Amino acid sequence: MSIISLYISRNMLRFFAGVLFVFIFVVFMVQFSQIFTYAMQYGADMLWVLGTAAWLLPDIFALSIPIAFQIAILMTLTSMGQNGEIMALRAAGFSFREIARPILAAAILLCALMLWLTGWVSPRGRLRVYEAKEDIAAKITKVNIEPKTFISLGDWDLFAENVDKKTNVLEGVHLSRKNDASALSTKVNAADGKIDVGGAGINLVLNKGQLQRLDARAERKIITAEFRRYNIYIPLSQKTASKRVLRAAELTTPQLLAALRGGKIKAQDAKTYRPEPAYRVSMSLAVLAFFVLGCPAAFVTTKKAGRGAAMLFSIVFIFAYFGLLTVGDVLGRQLGAGAAAFCAPLLPAALGLCGGWYWWRKKLSD
């Protein structure tokens, strides 16, 4: 049996490594292009781009591993079925469970790896990426403003309908303040303006516009003022003044649970915190769910199925699982409180494991 396990493991590893490499490469290039665009916008060098992109790798691995494992299961077993190897093993007295035993061992190892990635490594990577973006924005030496695109400038967000890059003249300017403790909202709208980037900040001159401010102490009162000329200097040599509240995705699982137990987070933030631990567990259990679903699918259809059918089964299982995972996450956020909010993201894992177990007993009860 050890020789058979080694043979199946070798075939599994070949398919798994190939699919994993392709998927990681595609996702990484998408993320890399976004970071590169951000770097071009703020004048960062290539070393910053590579370092920031490296922190995204744990997150990409956590997403890629279940998908690659699912495809590898079906591709391996259907390939063995097409070559008559499954039939030969069955004729030699091996049960379906014995044939699938090395795949189960791989699923358990990958599940443990996923728990570590989603619970500890990926959140730290996301936090590092956000901090890197915040740091480079604070040290900005170049502003690349595109028309009809929001750009973050320190404590402000800038939007312009049209941009003349030769003269730095803007048309249809909208400026909004963020991280302002004294006001709920501060917005500036202007017909046109001009932007000038200096060494320590940005000088923005706006013409013919209006300022709107909603005071934090009087929420029902809106202060408005029209202006012919409005001059604002945005310092970019330091980070935003107020401390940012970390998102649920940027906290490790122990930090999330501690924050929920402490009761010091706002109700609005708690809605995103509560389902996050179960979401990570459900992501990790995906490899086990794909094992109990994929093996019966391959064994039952082994005589008729080819690689095309294996890919079709894989796509169905992957889309169904991650679709239900998204539904469970949204449902957990909407419920807000109680055990249901914590457990809603576990819906695909529960359905996948129970459905696979039933399918296994119904079709492969040998």
ABEGO torsion letter per residue (X at the ends): XAAAAAAAAAAAAAAAAAAAAAAAAAAAAAAAAAAAAAAAAAGBBAAAAAAAAAAAAAAAAAAAAAAAAAAAAAAAAAAAAAAGAAAAAAAAGBBAAAAAAAAAAAAAAAAAAAAAAAAAAAAAAAAAAAAAAAAAAAABABBBBBBGBBBBBEABBBBBABBBAAAGBBBGBBBBBBGBAABABBBBBBABBBBBBBAABBBBBBBGBBBBBBBAABAABBBBBBBABBBBBBBAABBBABBBBBBAAABBAAAAAAAAAAGABBAAAAAAAAAAAAAAAAAAAAAAAAAAAAAAAAAAAAAABBAAAAAAAAAAAAAAAAAAAAAAAAAAAAAGBEAAAAAAAAAAAAAAAAAAAAAAAAAABX
